[in-house]
Amino acid sequence: MPQPQNVILIGSAYPLRGGLATFNERLIREYIRLGSQASIVTFSLQYPSLLFPGKTQYSTEPPPSGVPIRVKLNSINPVNWLRVGNEIRKLRPDLVIVKYWMPFMAPCFGTVCRLIRKNGHTKVVSVIDNIIPHEKRPGDRLLSSYFVHSADGFVAMSRSVMDDLTTFDTTKPRVYCPHPLYDNFGDAISKLEAKQRLGLDPSCRYALFFGFIRDYKGLDLLLEAFGTETLKNSGIKLLVAGEFYCDPSPYNQIIKDRKLEDSVIMSNDFIPDSKVVDYFCSADVIVQPYKSATQSGVTQIAYHFDKPMIITDVGGLAEFVPHNKVGYVVKPDFQSIASAIVEFYASGKEVEFTANAKIEKQKYSWGKMVEAINAAMISE
């Protein structure tokens, strides 16, 4: 279908930080590259401070170049929703994109989108991270249903989310498109240089856990894996890079109980975009020991840097990491995770998996994501 001329994305963006902002900014940059007039309307308040689990919601990095961003939306103020929704309705963009990731945002997004669609012209397409959240709360399904009925079409980034979507709607257009490659963290550097930048021992081998730490991401399983005798005595170290979005004490207790102080390096501040390259390029393998998942942006950062992966077979993760080709897909228990890490190093798989990652990652382009969103604009 023809490229939409005027596109507005509603969601996280600078000065907010994190993977959602990174995704949205990169997507709008792709629309601009393809000739659309595209911009982002982001939050003046995304989460009330009492509900935000991290240290700060705001970036310390420079603003993204070439991406028009307007700070307008308050996630908890209905008067603001009416004002923003009516303002965008009058602008009559061809397409509004909403990145949906949690039911908390449903009242805000659902109300704004209903107002926008009253102009009889704008199509609303939601790119859905999760429609049923990993950490469930009462009312989640009711809230997600409210949002689903405010959109014209959907793009799901995993087959599991496509399946989940059918519990809310079976008639609106929906398109499956895998999470595109995160190619905005700069070029890879040598492993030696990356280790030097982080002050790591250049002679050591490192497995990386990266991203916000939440209970469903299974860091406890990975720590228990490193507590097994085989891994503990292997000389392999675990690098944990990411801010805690949950209580850190159970994880620290595992480190203490298993005597992992010399095997685990905890870097628990938010990792700014400019430092992502250092963590990924210092590692031999990226481990995602999730207990539940749909898809993960960490996978697409790993692909960008041609890194092998060890993932658990939950949700949609296995769709993106072919077993024994780019990495290993294992059961979500610490023995299976430990065995995969030992096998990776003992079999010398890094070179083979790295070469395969360079080929596999070619599937995940931002152009394909744009095509999928445009296709979801078409009414059946």
C-alpha angles and dihedrals in degrees: 000000000000117000111260109248099209120039130175123185117202114205149063118347141139131345080038116075138213141065096308092057091045092052095047095047092048092048094051090047087057092052089051090049089054093053105264124133096239137171143159130242106203138180128285082188118018101166128007107246091245090061098043111097098196135072098259138353094213134090125237091198126098115270116270112267121239097012116113108219127182119194105216119118126096111196095208104036114089092190088058091049090056092048095048094042093052092045092055091042090059092049089060099208115189092232137021117192121200121190104212119196110147139022092239087076095050099093092050097042095039094052095045092048094049090054093047093052091056088081089074092227113067120085117211117211123181124208101208123210094173130353093180107041126231091232104047125210134180111277096024095123094046091051094047090049090055090054096043091057091055095061133076098211145354143224116203120196096206136035090239091060090048088056093046091051091062090067088067104032137004103178110053120090114270130178130193115225124161119237107277124240116278097231098159100088096083132252123317120265129204119284090240094053092047092052091048091052090054095042092243126153104266092211095058128091117231136201114196132220107188136185142035110335114235127159095251091059091073103228087149089061091051093049090049088051090055088050092064114105094243095056096035090059097039099085090235113134130207118226112201111194117179146075121271113249090177138041107304095199098088090053093047089049091056090051090051096043094047093041092237098149091114095042102047127061112196117203101175105169120100108278109231119219092253091061099045092089091057095055097044096043093049091058131084094203138009115227122204106181095176122169091203132007147152102198132325134223087210088070091057093048088051090052091050090058093040093243127163115238140209111202137170121245098247131124113333100331096105090058089073105039114057108216116251090000107072095004144313130300110206142170116276096253130102096243092056092046092049092049092051093051091049091047092049093057098035092052095044092233098157098093094045095045092045092054091049092049090058089058098039095051092064088081093067110074131152089227089064090051090053090049090051094050092047090050091052089059091070113097117224 
